[in-house]
């Protein structure tokens, strides 16, 4: 180390010139550096002392002195670094340390500690650990504060494994009697492990902590419970909460709140309610947030009604529910179809002085529209306006949807035009246009829907994929293929990428138009573009192929869908079974039925209808009766179409006894006859008995007779017995 007394004369003069530029307020009026070189140390110390610390000036003097080849004393150098670090001037502290190291000035423990802080501050953790190792190597007694400083930064950087190893190395090699400091270290590691989702390791570390005579404290449990709840490990958090109670720790409102919230979010509302009661029993008053979590949990489970007693309990505790609580409950009641109860709750809320928000009104309007109570929805809208809550886009879109869903498209158009023309209304968005277009298309007003789309184009509202999908489907349904293809072209030119629904609409439309080759082409292109055809696509093409007597192609497609991992459904089987039976291949149809049942699919009424109709046509009456009985075993009652088919077959085959017996079975089951089957029965009876007076059996119909007029089978049999006793004898 260079001693100031050995300065050369020239350097001494330079040194004096340096300090001659410093104001006298800093150095004193009679300072003579040449005679008192220790003035450097004194001056630096004065500059860093409180209350008027001048760190930049102190470092500036240090720099100039060192640049001239002079170094302040070891104690002053260390003092300067320590002071800078204490005041978080880490960059300046490192700068001083670097220069003093160059001159081999030995750093003190506090200087090295400051250096550790600097490296932690600048996130150079490897250097921080290196300096920490130097402290240990030089035999200094390590302060646990430094350990925790490094641990904290390692954990925050996600290096929890490295942090754990570092802490255990410290524990092995450095004896520390600072129990509280070590507990802080354990807690820091526990927090890091929880953030890293290493919950089992966290619990194991807690055990290790206890074995190391570091008893977990309130912070330990808080860290663990918060960590477990944050990652959804709510049952682990609940176990820790119970453990806290056995160890005499008071969990407090925040921890209880987190666990209650976690349990309710997981759907375990009962456990959440138990904890809520436990809180009240311990004299901890739950706040509105905790009550909200329980009520929200009940609403998610569809138990909105059970949330009302919780609301009452909340009010009994003197906690005033806010608008969010009331609105949430009303929303759930509306979803459960309890709109009237929601309205009552709204009135209660207003009575208690809670001002409804725009969202509150929207919830009620939405609920009323969904149940078709459009007049009441309009009344709520009026209340909303009177309360000074301006209806927003959600309000108008909700009303528009409600009107369209309930077949009041004309009223929806009136509202839509008001939105366009009146300044007090909000401008419609893409969703509004789509709702109107969809509503019009449902009512088969495709031309008007097209006009609305044209209005969108003129107003430079691009629309979206849904807009085009709806319009394309509507035009194909009415057979306007040219317009549908024009819209498809627009869709592509607008930069939209067709989805599976887009292709499905085209396939269904072309199948309906009996343009199966085009549908098949779209089907193939769909797959080349990476989209998987849906079950509906397969069924639509197979059905069209079967109608065109292309059974072989349909069966190939049926086999292909199995390979494509698109499992056929009942409709798929019905299509091919029907076509196979029509082709006269009864054996294969039965095999298909067996395959269908083996796959766990339950035949529906149409399956049985197809089978019975085909068997009757082939005069396989015994098999038809077996199928009829099997139908009952599946819990499916034969419909009029099946009975009609059986009666005609029996009649045509001269099976009079079987015919009348079936009529009795129908009567016993309370089958109600429509005009078509009544006509079938009477026609058959006329063929069976020439003496039967058919006119006496028929009711008198006027030209305006309702289409759905029915007569019970039992009533018809009564008339038959009266007119022809011979038939009654045959039945017995």
Secondary structure, DSSP 8 states (H G I E B T S, - for coil): ---GGG--HHHHHHHHHHHHTS-HHHH-TT--TTT-TTHHHHHHHHHHSSSS--HHHHHHHHHHHHHTT----HHHHHHHHHHHHHTT-HHHHHHHHHHHHHTT----HHHHHHHHHHHHHTT-HHHHHHHHHHHHHTT----HHHHHHHHHHHHHTT-HHHHHHHHHHHHHHS----HHHHHHHHHHHHHHHHHTT-HHHHHHHHHHHHHTT----HHHHHHHHHHHHHTT-HHHHHHHHHHHHHTT---HHHHHHHHHHHHHHTT-HHHHHHHHHHHHHTT----HHHHHHHHHHHHHTT-HHHHHHHHHHHHHTT----HHHHHHHHHHHHHTT-HHHHHHHHHHHHHTT----HHHHHHHHHHHHHTT-HHHHHHHHHHHHHTT----HHHHHHHHHHHHHTT-HHHHHHHHHHHHH-TTS----HHHHHHHHHHHHHTT-HHHHHHHHHHHHHTT----HHHHHHHHHHHHHTT-HHHHHHHHHHHHHTT----HHHHHHHHHHHHHTT-HHHHHHHHHHHHHTT----HHHHHHHHHHHHHTT-HHHHHHHHHHHHHTT----HHHHHHHHHHHHHTT-HHHHHHHHHHHHHTT----HHHHHHHHHHHHHTT-HHHHHHHHHHHHHTT----HHHHHHHHHHHHHTT-HHHHHHHHHHHHHTT-EE-HHHHHHHHHHHHHH-TT--HHHHS----TT--TT--EEHHHHHHHHHHH-HHHHHHH-
